[in-house]
Amino acid sequence: MPHLLWPFFNNNWPLLNALFRAATRAILRWARKQGLEVGIFCALHTYGRQLNRHPHIHLSVTRGGLDIKHGVWRDIFFKKHAVEKIWRGAVTRLLRHSYNLINPGSQPGLGHIRDKKQWGRYLEAQYGRRWKVHFAKKTRGAWKSVKYLGRYLKRPPVSAAKLRHYSGGAVVHHYYDHRTHQYRQQTLTQEEMIGRYISHIPAKHFKMVRYYGFLSNRKRGELLPKVYEALEMEARKRVF
């Protein structure tokens, strides 16, 4: 989403909770138009590489889905522009309906927004901007993907390996800049580092990783056996 929308989600856990639904709705809606139920797991990251506030959601979706009518497994293909349009609409709708929760006029530089009508105009302008929705290529080798996602999705905002220097007052860490495709260094005071770090601690009981589609708690009991059957796989028993 455009960077001008990021501040509305900062530490706004009810809004971030709704962002999960907005993100997965775009994928599930596209799949169901094709008569398929897919499996999704997703994770929320609230930070960027500089420990700045950059809320975004990572979704991993199955490469096919269960045919709802015939119970067979079919491949699925997502059209980036179509899904992106659904995503833009879902986010702007969410923000429009959250006017009272956000109180946009209190945000720096947005004092001119004094009512819902002006808020709607602002969101319409953001809707027309470029939204960067990244679609990764299909992965080969399930376990390799699982290991990578496990490391990436549960990583802390800054790992110990990226801390380069501490001089008793300043902390230096390195990060990869996607714009220049180079590693850069950032120096922060220890207060700034701690402040940025703790700003990404989620609210109590907030789930940062969630499951949807046939992987959701509500559907997995009924649909997962059908998925295994459609894929001609033996269902794995849970080991406690």
N, C-alpha and C positions, 0 to 999 in steps of 0.2 A: 504494500500500500504506500501511497506518497508519504514522505517523511513528515509532512505537516500534520498528519493524522496521528503520528506516534504519541505525542504528549497526552492525548485523551485517554490512552490506555495505561499510562504510568501509574503503577500501584493501585489501579482501579480493578480489583480482582473480580467484582461482579461483571464488569464489562469484558475482562479477559475470559471469564467463564463462558460468556455468550459468544466470544470470538471463536472458540472451539466449534460450536454448533454451526456458525456461519461458514467456517472453512470446510467442514465435513459435508455440509449440506450441498455445496457446489459439486463435490465428487459424487455423492450418493444420488443426487438429482439427475446428473448426467447418466449414471449407470442404470437407474431405474427407467429412464426413457428408452433404454435398450432392453428392458425386461430382465435386468441382472441385479443380483445382490452381491456386492463386493465386500471384502474385509479391509478395514482401515485401522492402523494405530497411528497416533499422532502425539507430538510433544511440543510444548511451548518453551520458547527461549525468549527472555525479556531483555537480553543484552546483545550488544554488538562486540566487535573485536577490540574496541578501545574501552570496554566496560561502560560504554554509553548505553542509554536506554533505547532499545530497538526491538520492540515486541514483534515476534513473527512465529509462525507455526510450521513445523515440519510434518508432512504426512507421508506415510508409506502405505500404498494401496496394492492389493493383489493384482496380478497380471491378467486375471480373468475373473469371472463371477459365476454364481449359481443361477442358472435359468429358472426364474420363479415359477413358470408354468410347467416346464418339462423335466425339471430336476437334473439337467445335464450341465456340464461345465463348458463355458464358452469364453473365448478370448475377448478382451475389451480394448478399445483404442480411444484415447481421450484427445479431443480437439482443444488445443491450448487456448485459442481465442474464445471459443464457446465457454469453456470453464472459467476463463478470466472474466468474462462478462458477468457470469453468475456470481463470481466472487466479489466483483466491484459492487454489484447491486446488493448483495447480502451485507457487506460492511457498511455501505452508506445508509442502508435501511436501519441497521442496528444503531448507528450513531444518531440518525434522525429521531428514532424512538427513545433515545437515552438523553434527551436534552436536559431534563431536570437532574439526572444523575451526574452529567458532565459539567453543567453550568459553563458553557464555552466562553461566555463573556468575561469570566474571571481569569482566563488564560492570558499570558503575556502576548500582546499584539492583537488580541481579538476583542478589545473593549467595544468595538462597533457592533458586535453581535448582541442585540438586546432582546430578541424574541425568536420564536421558532421559525418565523418566515425568513428572517435574515440567516438563521442557522441552516435552513434548507438551501438557500442560495449558495452559501459557502460550500456545502457538501456537493452541490451540483457541479461547482467549479472543480472540486477535487475528483469527482467521478470522471470528468473529462480529461484528467491528466494521465500520464503514463503510469501504469501499475506493473510492477515487475513480478510476474509469477513464473518461478523456475520449475521446469519439468525435467527431471533427471532421466537419463537413458535407462532402459530396462537392464536390470542387473543379472549377471550369470553367476551361479554358485550361491545357493541360498545361505549356507553357513557363513561364507565370507561376508555377505551382506549383513547378516544378523550380528556378527562380531563388530563390524564397522559401526552399525547403527547403535549398538549397545554402548560403545565407547563415546560416540559423538553426541548422542542425545542426552546422556547422563553426565556429560563433562561439566566441570564448574566454570564460572565465568572466566577465570584465569587459572591455568594449571601451574603447579610449582615449576615445571620445566620451562615456562615462559618468563619466569622472574629472573632478570639478569643481574640486578645490582640493588643493594640497599645500603645507604650511607648514613643511617641514623636519622634521616629526615626526609629523604626522597627515595621513592621506589621506581625502578626502571623495569619495564617489561616490553617484550617484542610481540608484534602481531603482523599478520599478513594483510596487506592492502590490496583488495581486489581491483581497485581502479588502476593502480600502477603496476600490479603483479610483482610487488617487491615486499620484503620484510622491512618493517619500520619499528622504531622504538618510541615509547611514550614514557615521560617522566611525570610522576604524580607525588604529591606530598603523602605522607602516611595517612593523614586525616582524609585526604581525597580518595585514596585507594580504599580505605575501610568504608567510607561513606558510599562509594559507588558499589562496592561489593555487597554490603548489607541491603542496598536498595533492591537487589534482585532476589532476596529471600522471600519465598512465597508465603501467602497467608496460611494460617493454621488450617489443616485439612484440605488445602487446595491441591488437587491432583494435576500434576504437570504432564503426565502421560495418560492417554485415554484410548479407548477402543470403540469402534463403531461398525455398523453393518453386521455381517454374520459373526464378527468377533466381539460384539457388545455383550454384556452380561445378560441383557434381556432376550437376545436371540440365539446365543451360541449353543445353548442346550438343545434347541430344536434344529438349528440349521447346520451346525458343525458335522454331525453324523451324515447329513445329506451331502455336504461338501466332500467328506472323505469317500463316500460311496461314488459320487460323480467322478472323482479323481482316481478311483480304484486303488485307494490307499487304506491301510489298516489304521484305525484310530488308535492313537497312543494313550495309554492309561496314565493318569497322573500319579506321580510318586511323591509321597510325603516324607 
